[in-house]
Amino acid sequence: QVQLVESGGRLVQAGGSLRLSCGASGLTFSIYAMGWFRQAPGKEREFVAAVSRSGDYTNYRDSVKGRFTISRDNAKITVYLQMNSLKPEDTAVYYCAAARGVGVPTAQVMRSPDYWGQGTQVTVSS
């Protein structure tokens, strides 16, 4: 049984930092591109960032470029999202996603992953 478990979400003040983690089990982690999505109340789920299987290629939505960094540790079977200079508009539930057989993890490709995590809440106060 495949599981993606996110952690690290909490309440933080604007300008602060958080690091989200997503631990995977039940799959061969190194053959999956990994991504982060988020969904704010009343809005659709949106792509945030993705990293290729080896970790050498990353992709970000424009609004988080320069503030967020996605990375992975295949030995620890974990993907991370370092979030700096947080803004109230970053408030959302953040979801981890795993997509098999993906070369370049574009936002469009990652929208239909094989697996989703259950989400972790990030709240940024102004």
Sequence and secondary structure as in RCSB ss.txt:
>XXXX:A:sequence
QVQLVESGGRLVQAGGSLRLSCGASGLTFSIYAMGWFRQAPGKEREFVAAVSRSGDYTNYRDSVKGRFTISRDNA
KITVYLQMNSLKPEDTAVYYCAAARGVGVPTAQVMRSPDYWGQGTQVTVSS
>XXXX:A:secstr
  EEEEE   EEETT  EEEEEEEESS GGGEEEEEEEE TTS  EEEEEE SSS  EEE GGGTTTEEEEEETT
TTEEEEEE S  GGG EEEEEEEEET SS  HHHHTS SEE   EEEEEE 
